[in-house]
C-alpha cells in the first residue's frame, strides 16, 4: 500500500465524537471508525488500519497507519 494513494481521502474533513469511554471518527466519505479510550483523552482502534486520536495535546493529533507500518499518515487540528 502506498501512502500517496490514501492521502486524498485522508485530507478531507473528519469529525471526532467522544462519549463516555469511546470515540467515533467519521470521515467526509461517511466511513465510521469506532475507537476505544486508551488514556486520558486518547482514543485508538482498528484492525489492519490502526487509528489513534490524541485529544490531550495541543494541537490535537490523528495518526493512521497500517499494521506492517509501511504506511503512516498524521494530521493535527486546533
C-alpha positions as CSV (number, residue, x, y, z in Angstrom):
1,X,0.0,0.0,0.0
2,X,1.4,3.3,-1.0
3,X,0.6,6.3,1.3
4,X,0.1,8.7,-1.6
5,X,-2.9,6.5,-2.7
6,X,-4.6,7.1,0.6
7,X,-3.7,10.8,1.1
8,X,-6.6,12.3,-0.9
9,X,-9.2,10.6,1.2
10,X,-7.4,11.4,4.5
11,X,-7.0,15.1,3.6
12,X,-10.8,15.5,3.7
13,X,-12.5,16.9,6.8
14,X,-13.2,14.4,9.6
15,X,-15.3,14.6,12.8
16,X,-14.3,13.0,16.1
17,X,-17.2,12.4,18.6
18,X,-16.4,11.4,22.1
19,X,-19.0,9.9,24.5
20,X,-18.2,8.1,27.8
21,X,-15.1,5.9,27.2
22,X,-15.4,5.6,23.4
23,X,-14.9,7.8,20.3
24,X,-16.1,7.7,16.8
25,X,-14.2,9.1,13.8
26,X,-16.5,10.0,10.9
27,X,-14.8,10.7,7.5
28,X,-16.2,13.0,4.9
29,X,-17.0,9.9,2.8
30,X,-19.3,8.6,5.5
31,X,-17.0,5.9,7.0
32,X,-17.2,5.4,10.7
33,X,-14.3,4.1,12.9
34,X,-15.1,3.1,16.4
35,X,-12.3,4.0,18.9
36,X,-11.7,2.9,22.5
37,X,-10.3,5.2,25.2
38,X,-6.7,4.1,25.9
39,X,-5.7,7.0,28.1
40,X,-6.9,10.4,29.2
41,X,-8.3,12.0,26.0
42,X,-6.6,9.4,23.8
43,X,-8.6,7.0,21.6
44,X,-7.4,4.1,19.4
45,X,-8.7,1.3,17.4
46,X,-8.7,-0.5,14.1
47,X,-7.6,-3.9,12.7
48,X,-5.3,-3.7,9.7
49,X,-5.5,0.1,9.7
50,X,-4.6,1.4,13.2
51,X,-6.1,4.8,14.2
52,X,-5.0,6.9,17.2
53,X,-6.6,10.2,18.1
54,X,-4.8,12.2,20.8
55,X,-7.1,14.9,22.0
56,X,-4.9,15.6,25.1
57,X,-2.3,17.5,23.2
58,X,-2.3,20.9,21.5
59,X,-2.7,20.7,18.7
60,X,-4.8,17.5,18.7
61,X,-3.3,14.8,16.5
62,X,-4.6,11.9,14.4
63,X,-2.4,9.1,13.3
64,X,-3.4,6.3,10.9
65,X,-1.0,3.5,10.0
66,X,-1.1,0.0,8.6
67,X,-0.2,-3.0,10.8
68,X,3.1,-3.5,9.0
69,X,3.9,0.2,9.5
70,X,4.7,0.6,5.8
71,X,2.3,3.5,5.6
72,X,1.8,6.1,8.3
73,X,-0.3,9.3,7.9
74,X,-0.6,12.0,10.5
75,X,-2.5,15.2,10.9
76,X,-3.2,17.9,13.5
77,X,-6.1,20.2,14.3
78,X,-6.5,23.1,16.7
